[in-house]
Amino acid sequence: MSREPFFLTIPPGDDSNQLPQLVYCFPVYNTLLPGYISNEYALGMALIDINALVDLSSSEKYVGEIKAILYHDNIVYISREVSQLEMSALHKRTPGKFRIGNVEYTCHTVMLENIDMSMIDMVPTANLLQSSAQIRIIATTVLLGTCACLIFSTWLIQHYISKPINQIIADMQDIQAGIRKSLTLPNLSDLRYLAESINQTLNVLDIANRRQLEMSHTLYQTTLAQKQAQLNAYKNQINPHFLFNTLESMRSMAHHYQVPILENMLTSLSSLFRYSLRSNLVVSLKEELNHVQHYFNVMDMRSPLRYELRVDISSKALSHSLLSMILQPIVENSITHGFQRKRKPCILFIQGQVNEESGILLLKIADNGIGIPLEKIQEIEQRYSQEGEALHNDHIGLDNVLRRLHLFYGKDFRFSLRSQENHYTVITLYIPNFPSEPSR
């Protein structure tokens, strides 16, 4: 036997798709034992499973493909019969492309240097390209299908988003055109939240517009009621300058002829007319009290020692602002109706103080007159609660004053009315603070 290593081939058996197994035979020398003899050796064998090593298949993947295994330039395995030129190319183990006759091959070689073995795969380039072309066609088809799906998905998503956006834009255009409506709520959560937020903003704006209209209407009604109160108070159709000049002339004559009672009456009467015609819409409580004092002076001169006016006003309450022509109509109502069948003393009491926490003026007007029947009180309260009811043009009474205060201050104004027939009447006004109107 040769001492050089060699291979034995074991056929694959019935499975034609498997490569044959190789048995690697090599001499083994035991140099560790004593008495070593160099000519004595054992034969070592190693089974090499080519299928497990390179995972090759004996079946051809490509038409004309050649698979071969070479050991020491000897062909151990070849997948098909080959020509001399093909055999020569296998022995050269030339990687890359080369031509044999009219056929171009692509060769791939794997070298197992430890055992001096080579595994060669030669494939006709045309068949390889054909297979690659089929793979490219399949890949292109898959890519085009994927692109089509992406395009359709993009269109679907865009349609799902753009449709509610277009609806929102259409609703906003209708709102800008003056059509009162709310935005249509889309199904998409983010856009639905946006639409709900816009609807809330529109509701706030709508409420603000209604409040502004109500305030404008209230201010108009207040101004109108104030003018009606001034006009209805005295039915003055005389030119103010002529009236004031005449009263001043009469006061001068009373002073000249030394009639002090008449002079004082004319002075108070002139102040009454001037205040009623030229006072601001909003005045201080001190100005209102001066006006009431002038009115009381005139009434006291007409009925001497019949009426008594008592005033208890804090210094802070004197500077508190309120509507003009508020106190005098109430005082006049007490004198005209409350003291009509009353024997003297006819006492009228005015008390005012400011709440330190709320800043509200508590103004109380009380008399010891004949009182107000319960049904009359209920009638006044009912007229006060009916907003927008027209004021009476034939007199200025308590309901007129309450209506003007309500129109001016709104829900911030409150009042209470208590009375007992043949004993007393007490009216309490709760007036919030308000900046005075600029002087004219």
SULURHU-V525966 format. One record per backbone hydrogen bond with DSSP energy under -0.5 kcal/mol. NH is the residue of the N-H (numbers start at 0). CO is the residue of the C=O. If there is no record, write none. Layout:
nh=NH co=CO
nh=NH co=CO
This chain:
nh=5 co=24
nh=7 co=22
nh=9 co=20
nh=10 co=8
nh=14 co=11
nh=15 co=13
nh=17 co=14
nh=20 co=9
nh=21 co=47
nh=22 co=7
nh=23 co=21
nh=23 co=45
nh=24 co=5
nh=24 co=22
nh=25 co=43
nh=26 co=2
nh=27 co=41
nh=30 co=28
nh=37 co=35
nh=39 co=36
nh=41 co=27
nh=43 co=25
nh=43 co=41
nh=45 co=23
nh=47 co=21
nh=47 co=45
nh=48 co=46
nh=49 co=47
nh=52 co=48
nh=53 co=49
nh=54 co=49
nh=54 co=50
nh=57 co=16
nh=64 co=61
nh=65 co=121
nh=67 co=119
nh=68 co=76
nh=69 co=117
nh=70 co=73
nh=71 co=115
nh=73 co=70
nh=75 co=68
nh=75 co=73
nh=76 co=68
nh=78 co=66
nh=86 co=82
nh=87 co=83
nh=88 co=84
nh=89 co=85
nh=90 co=86
nh=91 co=87
nh=92 co=88
nh=93 co=88
nh=94 co=92
nh=95 co=106
nh=97 co=104
nh=99 co=102
nh=100 co=98
nh=102 co=99
nh=103 co=101
nh=104 co=97
nh=105 co=122
nh=106 co=95
nh=106 co=104
nh=107 co=120
nh=109 co=118
nh=111 co=116
nh=112 co=110
nh=114 co=111
nh=115 co=112
nh=116 co=111
nh=117 co=69
nh=118 co=109
nh=119 co=67
nh=119 co=117
nh=120 co=107
nh=121 co=65
nh=122 co=105
nh=124 co=103
nh=127 co=123
nh=128 co=124
nh=129 co=125
nh=130 co=126
nh=131 co=127
nh=132 co=128
nh=133 co=129
nh=134 co=130
nh=135 co=131
nh=136 co=132
nh=137 co=133
nh=138 co=134
nh=139 co=135
nh=140 co=136
nh=141 co=137
nh=142 co=138
nh=143 co=139
nh=144 co=140
nh=145 co=141
nh=146 co=142
nh=147 co=143
nh=148 co=144
nh=149 co=145
nh=150 co=146
nh=151 co=147
nh=152 co=148
nh=153 co=149
nh=154 co=150
nh=155 co=151
nh=156 co=152
nh=157 co=153
nh=158 co=154
nh=159 co=155
nh=160 co=156
nh=161 co=157
nh=162 co=158
nh=163 co=159
nh=164 co=160
nh=165 co=161
nh=166 co=162
nh=167 co=163
nh=168 co=164
nh=169 co=165
nh=170 co=166
nh=171 co=167
nh=172 co=168
nh=173 co=169
nh=174 co=170
nh=175 co=171
nh=176 co=172
nh=177 co=174
nh=178 co=173
nh=179 co=177
nh=180 co=178
nh=185 co=183
nh=191 co=187
nh=192 co=188
nh=193 co=189
nh=194 co=190
nh=195 co=191
nh=196 co=192
nh=197 co=193
nh=198 co=194
nh=199 co=195
nh=200 co=196
nh=201 co=197
nh=202 co=198
nh=203 co=199
nh=204 co=200
nh=205 co=201
nh=206 co=202
nh=207 co=203
nh=208 co=204
nh=209 co=205
nh=210 co=206
nh=211 co=207
nh=212 co=208
nh=213 co=209
nh=214 co=210
nh=215 co=211
nh=216 co=212
nh=217 co=213
nh=218 co=214
nh=219 co=215
nh=220 co=216
nh=221 co=217
nh=222 co=218
nh=223 co=219
nh=224 co=220
nh=225 co=221
nh=226 co=222
nh=227 co=223
nh=228 co=224
nh=229 co=225
nh=230 co=226
nh=231 co=227
nh=232 co=228
nh=233 co=229
nh=234 co=230
nh=236 co=234
nh=242 co=238
nh=243 co=239
nh=244 co=240
nh=245 co=241
nh=246 co=242
nh=247 co=243
nh=248 co=244
nh=249 co=245
nh=250 co=246
nh=251 co=247
nh=252 co=248
nh=253 co=249
nh=254 co=250
nh=255 co=251
nh=256 co=252
nh=257 co=254
nh=258 co=253
nh=262 co=258
nh=263 co=259
nh=264 co=260
nh=265 co=261
nh=266 co=262
nh=267 co=263
nh=268 co=264
nh=269 co=265
nh=270 co=266
nh=271 co=267
nh=272 co=268
nh=273 co=269
nh=274 co=270
nh=275 co=271
nh=276 co=272
nh=277 co=273
nh=278 co=274
nh=282 co=321
nh=284 co=319
nh=285 co=317
nh=287 co=283
nh=288 co=284
nh=289 co=285
nh=290 co=286
nh=291 co=287
nh=292 co=288
nh=293 co=289
nh=294 co=290
nh=295 co=291
nh=296 co=292
nh=297 co=293
nh=298 co=294
nh=299 co=295
nh=300 co=296
nh=301 co=297
nh=302 co=298
nh=305 co=302
nh=306 co=302
nh=307 co=345
nh=309 co=307
nh=309 co=347
nh=311 co=349
nh=313 co=351
nh=317 co=313
nh=318 co=314
nh=319 co=316
nh=321 co=282
nh=323 co=280
nh=329 co=325
nh=330 co=326
nh=331 co=327
nh=332 co=328
nh=333 co=329
nh=334 co=330
nh=335 co=331
nh=336 co=332
nh=337 co=332
nh=338 co=333
nh=339 co=336
nh=341 co=338
nh=345 co=305
nh=346 co=344
nh=347 co=307
nh=348 co=365
nh=349 co=309
nh=350 co=363
nh=351 co=311
nh=352 co=361
nh=354 co=359
nh=358 co=354
nh=360 co=430
nh=361 co=352
nh=361 co=359
nh=362 co=360
nh=362 co=428
nh=363 co=350
nh=363 co=361
nh=364 co=426
nh=365 co=348
nh=366 co=424
nh=367 co=346
nh=369 co=337
nh=376 co=372
nh=377 co=373
nh=378 co=374
nh=379 co=375
nh=380 co=376
nh=381 co=377
nh=382 co=378
nh=383 co=379
nh=384 co=380
nh=385 co=381
nh=386 co=384
nh=388 co=385
nh=396 co=394
nh=400 co=396
nh=401 co=397
nh=402 co=398
nh=403 co=399
nh=404 co=400
nh=405 co=401
nh=406 co=402
nh=407 co=403
nh=408 co=404
nh=409 co=405
nh=411 co=408
nh=412 co=409
nh=413 co=429
nh=415 co=427
nh=417 co=425
nh=419 co=423
nh=421 co=369
nh=422 co=419
nh=423 co=419
nh=424 co=366
nh=425 co=417
nh=426 co=364
nh=427 co=415
nh=428 co=362
nh=429 co=413
nh=430 co=360
nh=430 co=428
nh=431 co=429
nh=436 co=281
